[in-house]
């Protein structure tokens, strides 16, 4: 893959982080992993370093330049992302948005999947992204908040509203498994019914 551009790529703002060099390091390591299995740790470290450096870099840029930088990185990484099952699903959004039920369930499972060992290794890189880790960690946060809410209510019913269907599943499981042994009344919505109602209203 060509690591240069017509302007030697303008994102070299910080001497401590060379974007093109970081991207080239990822590609080089992928090629080496194809020939030399067992470089998992090195790959994870290089990818994590890139993610941190790119995040710091993009925050310094004006919106137009940030967009061009993002497009440059996308062109470089998309062929690799296609080999990572979870990572590519986030990009492709088969249900129209990134947080569909299966996507979130697989984040919770934290199982790297992909095209062969290297594809799975790339998928592990994506599953280590801060956004994915935040999803994996939110069950513990949700448990803490639910327990605090129940304790604060003492003998009164605790009322919790969730506007995300996957969070409703989490809450139901957490209440059933909680030390309080509390019953849980779950009120859910039916998207198909709501969509039908909306169509009738528009008509």
PyMOL CGO cylinders between C-alpha atoms (Angstrom):
from pymol import cmd
from pymol.cgo import CYLINDER

trace = [
    CYLINDER, 0.00, 0.00, 0.00, 1.22, 3.48, -0.87, 0.3, 1, 1, 1, 1, 1, 1,
    CYLINDER, 1.22, 3.48, -0.87, 2.01, 5.43, 2.30, 0.3, 1, 1, 1, 1, 1, 1,
    CYLINDER, 2.01, 5.43, 2.30, 2.57, 8.78, 0.62, 0.3, 1, 1, 1, 1, 1, 1,
    CYLINDER, 2.57, 8.78, 0.62, 0.27, 11.43, -0.79, 0.3, 1, 1, 1, 1, 1, 1,
    CYLINDER, 0.27, 11.43, -0.79, 0.59, 14.45, -3.07, 0.3, 1, 1, 1, 1, 1, 1,
    CYLINDER, 0.59, 14.45, -3.07, 1.62, 16.64, -0.13, 0.3, 1, 1, 1, 1, 1, 1,
    CYLINDER, 1.62, 16.64, -0.13, 3.53, 14.00, 1.87, 0.3, 1, 1, 1, 1, 1, 1,
    CYLINDER, 3.53, 14.00, 1.87, 0.32, 14.15, 3.84, 0.3, 1, 1, 1, 1, 1, 1,
    CYLINDER, 0.32, 14.15, 3.84, -0.33, 17.23, 5.85, 0.3, 1, 1, 1, 1, 1, 1,
    CYLINDER, -0.33, 17.23, 5.85, -1.13, 15.54, 9.14, 0.3, 1, 1, 1, 1, 1, 1,
    CYLINDER, -1.13, 15.54, 9.14, 2.50, 15.46, 10.32, 0.3, 1, 1, 1, 1, 1, 1,
    CYLINDER, 2.50, 15.46, 10.32, 1.87, 18.13, 12.94, 0.3, 1, 1, 1, 1, 1, 1,
    CYLINDER, 1.87, 18.13, 12.94, 3.53, 16.57, 15.92, 0.3, 1, 1, 1, 1, 1, 1,
    CYLINDER, 3.53, 16.57, 15.92, 7.13, 15.37, 15.82, 0.3, 1, 1, 1, 1, 1, 1,
    CYLINDER, 7.13, 15.37, 15.82, 6.21, 12.77, 18.46, 0.3, 1, 1, 1, 1, 1, 1,
    CYLINDER, 6.21, 12.77, 18.46, 3.58, 11.16, 16.21, 0.3, 1, 1, 1, 1, 1, 1,
    CYLINDER, 3.58, 11.16, 16.21, 3.99, 10.63, 12.49, 0.3, 1, 1, 1, 1, 1, 1,
    CYLINDER, 3.99, 10.63, 12.49, 0.64, 9.46, 11.18, 0.3, 1, 1, 1, 1, 1, 1,
    CYLINDER, 0.64, 9.46, 11.18, 1.89, 7.94, 7.95, 0.3, 1, 1, 1, 1, 1, 1,
    CYLINDER, 1.89, 7.94, 7.95, 4.70, 6.12, 9.75, 0.3, 1, 1, 1, 1, 1, 1,
    CYLINDER, 4.70, 6.12, 9.75, 2.22, 4.73, 12.29, 0.3, 1, 1, 1, 1, 1, 1,
    CYLINDER, 2.22, 4.73, 12.29, -0.07, 3.49, 9.53, 0.3, 1, 1, 1, 1, 1, 1,
    CYLINDER, -0.07, 3.49, 9.53, 2.85, 1.95, 7.65, 0.3, 1, 1, 1, 1, 1, 1,
    CYLINDER, 2.85, 1.95, 7.65, 3.94, 0.18, 10.86, 0.3, 1, 1, 1, 1, 1, 1,
    CYLINDER, 3.94, 0.18, 10.86, 0.52, -1.44, 11.15, 0.3, 1, 1, 1, 1, 1, 1,
    CYLINDER, 0.52, -1.44, 11.15, 0.57, -2.64, 7.55, 0.3, 1, 1, 1, 1, 1, 1,
    CYLINDER, 0.57, -2.64, 7.55, 4.15, -3.90, 7.89, 0.3, 1, 1, 1, 1, 1, 1,
    CYLINDER, 4.15, -3.90, 7.89, 3.27, -5.84, 11.02, 0.3, 1, 1, 1, 1, 1, 1,
    CYLINDER, 3.27, -5.84, 11.02, 0.22, -7.39, 9.38, 0.3, 1, 1, 1, 1, 1, 1,
    CYLINDER, 0.22, -7.39, 9.38, 2.45, -8.65, 6.58, 0.3, 1, 1, 1, 1, 1, 1,
    CYLINDER, 2.45, -8.65, 6.58, 4.96, -10.02, 9.10, 0.3, 1, 1, 1, 1, 1, 1,
    CYLINDER, 4.96, -10.02, 9.10, 2.19, -11.71, 11.09, 0.3, 1, 1, 1, 1, 1, 1,
    CYLINDER, 2.19, -11.71, 11.09, 1.17, -13.52, 7.91, 0.3, 1, 1, 1, 1, 1, 1,
    CYLINDER, 1.17, -13.52, 7.91, 4.65, -15.04, 7.73, 0.3, 1, 1, 1, 1, 1, 1,
    CYLINDER, 4.65, -15.04, 7.73, 5.55, -15.17, 11.41, 0.3, 1, 1, 1, 1, 1, 1,
    CYLINDER, 5.55, -15.17, 11.41, 2.75, -16.19, 13.77, 0.3, 1, 1, 1, 1, 1, 1,
    CYLINDER, 2.75, -16.19, 13.77, 3.26, -15.23, 17.37, 0.3, 1, 1, 1, 1, 1, 1,
    CYLINDER, 3.26, -15.23, 17.37, 3.68, -11.46, 17.01, 0.3, 1, 1, 1, 1, 1, 1,
    CYLINDER, 3.68, -11.46, 17.01, 0.34, -10.80, 18.70, 0.3, 1, 1, 1, 1, 1, 1,
    CYLINDER, 0.34, -10.80, 18.70, 1.72, -8.67, 21.53, 0.3, 1, 1, 1, 1, 1, 1,
    CYLINDER, 1.72, -8.67, 21.53, 3.69, -6.47, 19.17, 0.3, 1, 1, 1, 1, 1, 1,
    CYLINDER, 3.69, -6.47, 19.17, 0.67, -5.93, 16.93, 0.3, 1, 1, 1, 1, 1, 1,
    CYLINDER, 0.67, -5.93, 16.93, -1.58, -4.96, 19.81, 0.3, 1, 1, 1, 1, 1, 1,
    CYLINDER, -1.58, -4.96, 19.81, 1.00, -2.52, 21.14, 0.3, 1, 1, 1, 1, 1, 1,
    CYLINDER, 1.00, -2.52, 21.14, 1.56, -0.85, 17.76, 0.3, 1, 1, 1, 1, 1, 1,
    CYLINDER, 1.56, -0.85, 17.76, -2.18, -0.54, 17.13, 0.3, 1, 1, 1, 1, 1, 1,
    CYLINDER, -2.18, -0.54, 17.13, -2.84, 0.88, 20.60, 0.3, 1, 1, 1, 1, 1, 1,
    CYLINDER, -2.84, 0.88, 20.60, -0.07, 3.43, 20.06, 0.3, 1, 1, 1, 1, 1, 1,
    CYLINDER, -0.07, 3.43, 20.06, -1.62, 4.44, 16.75, 0.3, 1, 1, 1, 1, 1, 1,
    CYLINDER, -1.62, 4.44, 16.75, -5.08, 4.82, 18.29, 0.3, 1, 1, 1, 1, 1, 1,
    CYLINDER, -5.08, 4.82, 18.29, -3.76, 7.06, 21.07, 0.3, 1, 1, 1, 1, 1, 1,
    CYLINDER, -3.76, 7.06, 21.07, -1.61, 9.13, 18.73, 0.3, 1, 1, 1, 1, 1, 1,
    CYLINDER, -1.61, 9.13, 18.73, -4.35, 9.57, 16.15, 0.3, 1, 1, 1, 1, 1, 1,
    CYLINDER, -4.35, 9.57, 16.15, -6.85, 10.59, 18.82, 0.3, 1, 1, 1, 1, 1, 1,
    CYLINDER, -6.85, 10.59, 18.82, -4.48, 13.26, 20.13, 0.3, 1, 1, 1, 1, 1, 1,
    CYLINDER, -4.48, 13.26, 20.13, -3.71, 14.47, 16.61, 0.3, 1, 1, 1, 1, 1, 1,
    CYLINDER, -3.71, 14.47, 16.61, -7.28, 14.72, 15.37, 0.3, 1, 1, 1, 1, 1, 1,
    CYLINDER, -7.28, 14.72, 15.37, -8.28, 16.86, 18.35, 0.3, 1, 1, 1, 1, 1, 1,
    CYLINDER, -8.28, 16.86, 18.35, -5.82, 19.55, 17.24, 0.3, 1, 1, 1, 1, 1, 1,
    CYLINDER, -5.82, 19.55, 17.24, -7.18, 19.92, 13.72, 0.3, 1, 1, 1, 1, 1, 1,
    CYLINDER, -7.18, 19.92, 13.72, -9.74, 22.27, 12.26, 0.3, 1, 1, 1, 1, 1, 1,
    CYLINDER, -9.74, 22.27, 12.26, -12.90, 20.46, 11.05, 0.3, 1, 1, 1, 1, 1, 1,
    CYLINDER, -12.90, 20.46, 11.05, -11.98, 20.49, 7.33, 0.3, 1, 1, 1, 1, 1, 1,
    CYLINDER, -11.98, 20.49, 7.33, -8.49, 19.20, 7.94, 0.3, 1, 1, 1, 1, 1, 1,
    CYLINDER, -8.49, 19.20, 7.94, -9.76, 16.65, 10.43, 0.3, 1, 1, 1, 1, 1, 1,
    CYLINDER, -9.76, 16.65, 10.43, -12.14, 15.33, 7.78, 0.3, 1, 1, 1, 1, 1, 1,
    CYLINDER, -12.14, 15.33, 7.78, -9.32, 14.96, 5.26, 0.3, 1, 1, 1, 1, 1, 1,
    CYLINDER, -9.32, 14.96, 5.26, -7.17, 13.24, 7.86, 0.3, 1, 1, 1, 1, 1, 1,
    CYLINDER, -7.17, 13.24, 7.86, -9.98, 10.84, 8.72, 0.3, 1, 1, 1, 1, 1, 1,
    CYLINDER, -9.98, 10.84, 8.72, -10.50, 10.02, 5.04, 0.3, 1, 1, 1, 1, 1, 1,
    CYLINDER, -10.50, 10.02, 5.04, -6.78, 9.31, 4.68, 0.3, 1, 1, 1, 1, 1, 1,
    CYLINDER, -6.78, 9.31, 4.68, -6.82, 6.92, 7.65, 0.3, 1, 1, 1, 1, 1, 1,
    CYLINDER, -6.82, 6.92, 7.65, -10.01, 5.26, 6.43, 0.3, 1, 1, 1, 1, 1, 1,
    CYLINDER, -10.01, 5.26, 6.43, -8.49, 4.56, 3.01, 0.3, 1, 1, 1, 1, 1, 1,
    CYLINDER, -8.49, 4.56, 3.01, -5.51, 2.99, 4.72, 0.3, 1, 1, 1, 1, 1, 1,
    CYLINDER, -5.51, 2.99, 4.72, -7.29, 0.89, 7.33, 0.3, 1, 1, 1, 1, 1, 1,
    CYLINDER, -7.29, 0.89, 7.33, -10.50, -0.18, 5.59, 0.3, 1, 1, 1, 1, 1, 1,
    CYLINDER, -10.50, -0.18, 5.59, -8.87, -3.12, 3.72, 0.3, 1, 1, 1, 1, 1, 1,
    CYLINDER, -8.87, -3.12, 3.72, -7.59, -4.37, 7.08, 0.3, 1, 1, 1, 1, 1, 1,
    CYLINDER, -7.59, -4.37, 7.08, -10.93, -3.76, 8.78, 0.3, 1, 1, 1, 1, 1, 1,
    CYLINDER, -10.93, -3.76, 8.78, -12.63, -5.93, 6.17, 0.3, 1, 1, 1, 1, 1, 1,
    CYLINDER, -12.63, -5.93, 6.17, -10.67, -8.88, 7.58, 0.3, 1, 1, 1, 1, 1, 1,
    CYLINDER, -10.67, -8.88, 7.58, -11.97, -8.24, 11.12, 0.3, 1, 1, 1, 1, 1, 1,
    CYLINDER, -11.97, -8.24, 11.12, -15.52, -9.45, 11.62, 0.3, 1, 1, 1, 1, 1, 1,
    CYLINDER, -15.52, -9.45, 11.62, -16.53, -7.21, 14.51, 0.3, 1, 1, 1, 1, 1, 1,
    CYLINDER, -16.53, -7.21, 14.51, -14.58, -4.22, 13.29, 0.3, 1, 1, 1, 1, 1, 1,
    CYLINDER, -14.58, -4.22, 13.29, -16.08, -4.40, 9.81, 0.3, 1, 1, 1, 1, 1, 1,
    CYLINDER, -16.08, -4.40, 9.81, -19.59, -4.86, 11.20, 0.3, 1, 1, 1, 1, 1, 1,
    CYLINDER, -19.59, -4.86, 11.20, -19.21, -1.54, 13.04, 0.3, 1, 1, 1, 1, 1, 1,
    CYLINDER, -19.21, -1.54, 13.04, -18.28, 0.10, 9.76, 0.3, 1, 1, 1, 1, 1, 1,
    CYLINDER, -18.28, 0.10, 9.76, -20.86, -1.64, 7.55, 0.3, 1, 1, 1, 1, 1, 1,
    CYLINDER, -20.86, -1.64, 7.55, -23.78, -1.15, 10.00, 0.3, 1, 1, 1, 1, 1, 1,
    CYLINDER, -23.78, -1.15, 10.00, -25.95, -3.95, 8.51, 0.3, 1, 1, 1, 1, 1, 1,
    CYLINDER, -25.95, -3.95, 8.51, -28.96, -2.80, 10.57, 0.3, 1, 1, 1, 1, 1, 1,
    CYLINDER, -28.96, -2.80, 10.57, -28.44, 0.85, 9.66, 0.3, 1, 1, 1, 1, 1, 1,
    CYLINDER, -28.44, 0.85, 9.66, -26.71, 1.90, 12.85, 0.3, 1, 1, 1, 1, 1, 1,
    CYLINDER, -26.71, 1.90, 12.85, -23.62, 0.82, 14.78, 0.3, 1, 1, 1, 1, 1, 1,
    CYLINDER, -23.62, 0.82, 14.78, -25.24, -0.33, 18.03, 0.3, 1, 1, 1, 1, 1, 1,
    CYLINDER, -25.24, -0.33, 18.03, -27.63, -3.06, 16.90, 0.3, 1, 1, 1, 1, 1, 1,
    CYLINDER, -27.63, -3.06, 16.90, -28.40, -5.98, 19.19, 0.3, 1, 1, 1, 1, 1, 1,
    CYLINDER, -28.40, -5.98, 19.19, -25.93, -8.46, 17.67, 0.3, 1, 1, 1, 1, 1, 1,
    CYLINDER, -25.93, -8.46, 17.67, -23.12, -5.89, 17.53, 0.3, 1, 1, 1, 1, 1, 1,
    CYLINDER, -23.12, -5.89, 17.53, -23.52, -5.07, 21.22, 0.3, 1, 1, 1, 1, 1, 1,
    CYLINDER, -23.52, -5.07, 21.22, -23.89, -8.74, 22.17, 0.3, 1, 1, 1, 1, 1, 1,
    CYLINDER, -23.89, -8.74, 22.17, -20.61, -9.54, 20.42, 0.3, 1, 1, 1, 1, 1, 1,
    CYLINDER, -20.61, -9.54, 20.42, -18.88, -6.66, 22.19, 0.3, 1, 1, 1, 1, 1, 1,
    CYLINDER, -18.88, -6.66, 22.19, -20.02, -8.20, 25.47, 0.3, 1, 1, 1, 1, 1, 1,
    CYLINDER, -20.02, -8.20, 25.47, -18.76, -11.61, 24.33, 0.3, 1, 1, 1, 1, 1, 1,
    CYLINDER, -18.76, -11.61, 24.33, -15.38, -9.98, 23.53, 0.3, 1, 1, 1, 1, 1, 1,
    CYLINDER, -15.38, -9.98, 23.53, -14.54, -12.74, 21.05, 0.3, 1, 1, 1, 1, 1, 1,
    CYLINDER, -14.54, -12.74, 21.05, -12.23, -11.75, 18.21, 0.3, 1, 1, 1, 1, 1, 1,
    CYLINDER, -12.23, -11.75, 18.21, -13.40, -13.08, 14.85, 0.3, 1, 1, 1, 1, 1, 1,
    CYLINDER, -13.40, -13.08, 14.85, -11.97, -12.64, 11.40, 0.3, 1, 1, 1, 1, 1, 1,
    CYLINDER, -11.97, -12.64, 11.40, -10.36, -13.97, 8.26, 0.3, 1, 1, 1, 1, 1, 1,
    CYLINDER, -10.36, -13.97, 8.26, -7.86, -16.45, 9.67, 0.3, 1, 1, 1, 1, 1, 1,
    CYLINDER, -7.86, -16.45, 9.67, -5.49, -15.80, 12.56, 0.3, 1, 1, 1, 1, 1, 1,
    CYLINDER, -5.49, -15.80, 12.56, -4.44, -12.39, 11.29, 0.3, 1, 1, 1, 1, 1, 1,
    CYLINDER, -4.44, -12.39, 11.29, -8.07, -11.33, 10.78, 0.3, 1, 1, 1, 1, 1, 1,
    CYLINDER, -8.07, -11.33, 10.78, -8.87, -12.37, 14.34, 0.3, 1, 1, 1, 1, 1, 1,
    CYLINDER, -8.87, -12.37, 14.34, -5.80, -10.48, 15.58, 0.3, 1, 1, 1, 1, 1, 1,
    CYLINDER, -5.80, -10.48, 15.58, -6.96, -7.34, 13.77, 0.3, 1, 1, 1, 1, 1, 1,
    CYLINDER, -6.96, -7.34, 13.77, -10.41, -7.84, 15.28, 0.3, 1, 1, 1, 1, 1, 1,
    CYLINDER, -10.41, -7.84, 15.28, -8.83, -8.01, 18.72, 0.3, 1, 1, 1, 1, 1, 1,
    CYLINDER, -8.83, -8.01, 18.72, -7.19, -4.66, 17.98, 0.3, 1, 1, 1, 1, 1, 1,
    CYLINDER, -7.19, -4.66, 17.98, -10.59, -3.15, 17.24, 0.3, 1, 1, 1, 1, 1, 1,
    CYLINDER, -10.59, -3.15, 17.24, -12.19, -4.76, 20.30, 0.3, 1, 1, 1, 1, 1, 1,
    CYLINDER, -12.19, -4.76, 20.30, -9.55, -2.99, 22.40, 0.3, 1, 1, 1, 1, 1, 1,
    CYLINDER, -9.55, -2.99, 22.40, -10.66, 0.44, 21.15, 0.3, 1, 1, 1, 1, 1, 1,
    CYLINDER, -10.66, 0.44, 21.15, -11.84, 2.68, 24.01, 0.3, 1, 1, 1, 1, 1, 1,
    CYLINDER, -11.84, 2.68, 24.01, -15.40, 2.81, 22.65, 0.3, 1, 1, 1, 1, 1, 1,
    CYLINDER, -15.40, 2.81, 22.65, -15.68, -1.00, 22.60, 0.3, 1, 1, 1, 1, 1, 1,
    CYLINDER, -15.68, -1.00, 22.60, -14.13, -1.33, 26.06, 0.3, 1, 1, 1, 1, 1, 1,
    CYLINDER, -14.13, -1.33, 26.06, -16.61, 1.25, 27.36, 0.3, 1, 1, 1, 1, 1, 1,
    CYLINDER, -16.61, 1.25, 27.36, -19.49, -0.90, 26.10, 0.3, 1, 1, 1, 1, 1, 1,
    CYLINDER, -19.49, -0.90, 26.10, -17.98, -3.99, 27.74, 0.3, 1, 1, 1, 1, 1, 1,
    CYLINDER, -17.98, -3.99, 27.74, -17.57, -2.11, 31.03, 0.3, 1, 1, 1, 1, 1, 1,
    CYLINDER, -17.57, -2.11, 31.03, -21.02, -0.57, 31.18, 0.3, 1, 1, 1, 1, 1, 1,
    CYLINDER, -21.02, -0.57, 31.18, -22.61, -3.62, 32.77, 0.3, 1, 1, 1, 1, 1, 1,
    CYLINDER, -22.61, -3.62, 32.77, -20.52, -3.09, 35.89, 0.3, 1, 1, 1, 1, 1, 1,
    CYLINDER, -20.52, -3.09, 35.89, -21.41, 0.60, 35.90, 0.3, 1, 1, 1, 1, 1, 1,
    CYLINDER, -21.41, 0.60, 35.90, -25.06, -0.21, 35.38, 0.3, 1, 1, 1, 1, 1, 1,
    CYLINDER, -25.06, -0.21, 35.38, -24.98, -2.71, 38.25, 0.3, 1, 1, 1, 1, 1, 1,
    CYLINDER, -24.98, -2.71, 38.25, -23.51, -0.07, 40.54, 0.3, 1, 1, 1, 1, 1, 1,
    CYLINDER, -23.51, -0.07, 40.54, -26.15, 2.52, 39.58, 0.3, 1, 1, 1, 1, 1, 1,
    CYLINDER, -26.15, 2.52, 39.58, -29.01, 0.05, 39.94, 0.3, 1, 1, 1, 1, 1, 1,
    CYLINDER, -29.01, 0.05, 39.94, -27.86, -1.08, 43.36, 0.3, 1, 1, 1, 1, 1, 1,
    CYLINDER, -27.86, -1.08, 43.36, -27.48, 2.53, 44.49, 0.3, 1, 1, 1, 1, 1, 1,
    CYLINDER, -27.48, 2.53, 44.49, -31.00, 3.32, 43.25, 0.3, 1, 1, 1, 1, 1, 1,
    CYLINDER, -31.00, 3.32, 43.25, -32.55, 0.34, 45.03, 0.3, 1, 1, 1, 1, 1, 1,
    CYLINDER, -32.55, 0.34, 45.03, -30.74, 1.16, 48.29, 0.3, 1, 1, 1, 1, 1, 1,
    CYLINDER, -30.74, 1.16, 48.29, -31.86, 4.78, 48.13, 0.3, 1, 1, 1, 1, 1, 1,
    CYLINDER, -31.86, 4.78, 48.13, -35.51, 3.71, 47.80, 0.3, 1, 1, 1, 1, 1, 1,
    CYLINDER, -35.51, 3.71, 47.80, -35.38, 1.55, 50.96, 0.3, 1, 1, 1, 1, 1, 1,
    CYLINDER, -35.38, 1.55, 50.96, -38.78, -0.21, 51.13, 0.3, 1, 1, 1, 1, 1, 1,
    CYLINDER, -38.78, -0.21, 51.13, -40.27, 1.74, 48.24, 0.3, 1, 1, 1, 1, 1, 1,
    CYLINDER, -40.27, 1.74, 48.24, -40.28, 0.38, 44.68, 0.3, 1, 1, 1, 1, 1, 1,
    CYLINDER, -40.28, 0.38, 44.68, -37.31, 1.48, 42.62, 0.3, 1, 1, 1, 1, 1, 1,
    CYLINDER, -37.31, 1.48, 42.62, -38.27, 2.95, 39.27, 0.3, 1, 1, 1, 1, 1, 1,
    CYLINDER, -38.27, 2.95, 39.27, -35.73, 2.86, 36.48, 0.3, 1, 1, 1, 1, 1, 1,
    CYLINDER, -35.73, 2.86, 36.48, -36.34, 3.94, 32.90, 0.3, 1, 1, 1, 1, 1, 1,
    CYLINDER, -36.34, 3.94, 32.90, -34.16, 2.74, 30.05, 0.3, 1, 1, 1, 1, 1, 1,
    CYLINDER, -34.16, 2.74, 30.05, -34.49, 4.03, 26.50, 0.3, 1, 1, 1, 1, 1, 1,
    CYLINDER, -34.49, 4.03, 26.50, -32.11, 1.49, 24.94, 0.3, 1, 1, 1, 1, 1, 1,
    CYLINDER, -32.11, 1.49, 24.94, -33.39, -2.03, 24.35, 0.3, 1, 1, 1, 1, 1, 1,
    CYLINDER, -33.39, -2.03, 24.35, -30.09, -3.73, 25.16, 0.3, 1, 1, 1, 1, 1, 1,
    CYLINDER, -30.09, -3.73, 25.16, -29.86, -1.86, 28.46, 0.3, 1, 1, 1, 1, 1, 1,
    CYLINDER, -29.86, -1.86, 28.46, -33.33, -3.18, 29.30, 0.3, 1, 1, 1, 1, 1, 1,
    CYLINDER, -33.33, -3.18, 29.30, -32.03, -6.73, 28.84, 0.3, 1, 1, 1, 1, 1, 1,
    CYLINDER, -32.03, -6.73, 28.84, -29.09, -5.92, 31.10, 0.3, 1, 1, 1, 1, 1, 1,
    CYLINDER, -29.09, -5.92, 31.10, -31.28, -4.45, 33.81, 0.3, 1, 1, 1, 1, 1, 1,
    CYLINDER, -31.28, -4.45, 33.81, -33.65, -7.40, 33.79, 0.3, 1, 1, 1, 1, 1, 1,
    CYLINDER, -33.65, -7.40, 33.79, -30.74, -9.82, 34.21, 0.3, 1, 1, 1, 1, 1, 1,
    CYLINDER, -30.74, -9.82, 34.21, -29.07, -7.67, 36.85, 0.3, 1, 1, 1, 1, 1, 1,
    CYLINDER, -29.07, -7.67, 36.85, -32.20, -7.32, 38.95, 0.3, 1, 1, 1, 1, 1, 1,
    CYLINDER, -32.20, -7.32, 38.95, -32.84, -11.06, 38.80, 0.3, 1, 1, 1, 1, 1, 1,
    CYLINDER, -32.84, -11.06, 38.80, -29.24, -11.74, 39.89, 0.3, 1, 1, 1, 1, 1, 1,
    CYLINDER, -29.24, -11.74, 39.89, -29.01, -8.93, 42.44, 0.3, 1, 1, 1, 1, 1, 1,
    CYLINDER, -29.01, -8.93, 42.44, -28.48, -9.44, 46.15, 0.3, 1, 1, 1, 1, 1, 1,
    CYLINDER, -28.48, -9.44, 46.15, -31.83, -7.75, 46.74, 0.3, 1, 1, 1, 1, 1, 1,
    CYLINDER, -31.83, -7.75, 46.74, -33.73, -10.57, 45.09, 0.3, 1, 1, 1, 1, 1, 1,
    CYLINDER, -33.73, -10.57, 45.09, -36.18, -7.93, 43.90, 0.3, 1, 1, 1, 1, 1, 1,
    CYLINDER, -36.18, -7.93, 43.90, -38.81, -8.60, 41.32, 0.3, 1, 1, 1, 1, 1, 1,
    CYLINDER, -38.81, -8.60, 41.32, -38.56, -6.73, 38.07, 0.3, 1, 1, 1, 1, 1, 1,
    CYLINDER, -38.56, -6.73, 38.07, -41.50, -5.49, 36.04, 0.3, 1, 1, 1, 1, 1, 1,
    CYLINDER, -41.50, -5.49, 36.04, -40.36, -4.88, 32.51, 0.3, 1, 1, 1, 1, 1, 1,
    CYLINDER, -40.36, -4.88, 32.51, -42.26, -2.69, 30.08, 0.3, 1, 1, 1, 1, 1, 1,
    CYLINDER, -42.26, -2.69, 30.08, -40.98, -2.92, 26.53, 0.3, 1, 1, 1, 1, 1, 1,
    CYLINDER, -40.98, -2.92, 26.53, -41.98, -1.34, 23.26, 0.3, 1, 1, 1, 1, 1, 1,
    CYLINDER, -41.98, -1.34, 23.26, -42.59, -3.07, 19.95, 0.3, 1, 1, 1, 1, 1, 1,
    CYLINDER, -42.59, -3.07, 19.95, -40.80, -1.23, 17.13, 0.3, 1, 1, 1, 1, 1, 1,
    CYLINDER, -40.80, -1.23, 17.13, -43.00, -2.82, 14.48, 0.3, 1, 1, 1, 1, 1, 1,
    CYLINDER, -43.00, -2.82, 14.48, -46.13, -1.65, 16.25, 0.3, 1, 1, 1, 1, 1, 1,
    CYLINDER, -46.13, -1.65, 16.25, -44.74, 1.85, 16.72, 0.3, 1, 1, 1, 1, 1, 1,
    CYLINDER, -44.74, 1.85, 16.72, -43.73, 2.05, 13.06, 0.3, 1, 1, 1, 1, 1, 1,
    CYLINDER, -43.73, 2.05, 13.06, -47.21, 0.92, 12.00, 0.3, 1, 1, 1, 1, 1, 1,
    CYLINDER, -47.21, 0.92, 12.00, -48.78, 3.56, 14.24, 0.3, 1, 1, 1, 1, 1, 1,
    CYLINDER, -48.78, 3.56, 14.24, -46.50, 6.23, 12.79, 0.3, 1, 1, 1, 1, 1, 1,
    CYLINDER, -46.50, 6.23, 12.79, -47.49, 5.24, 9.25, 0.3, 1, 1, 1, 1, 1, 1,
    CYLINDER, -47.49, 5.24, 9.25, -51.18, 5.45, 10.19, 0.3, 1, 1, 1, 1, 1, 1,
    CYLINDER, -51.18, 5.45, 10.19, -50.69, 8.91, 11.71, 0.3, 1, 1, 1, 1, 1, 1,
    CYLINDER, -50.69, 8.91, 11.71, -48.92, 10.15, 8.58, 0.3, 1, 1, 1, 1, 1, 1,
    CYLINDER, -48.92, 10.15, 8.58, -51.70, 8.74, 6.43, 0.3, 1, 1, 1, 1, 1, 1,
]
cmd.load_cgo(trace, "trace")
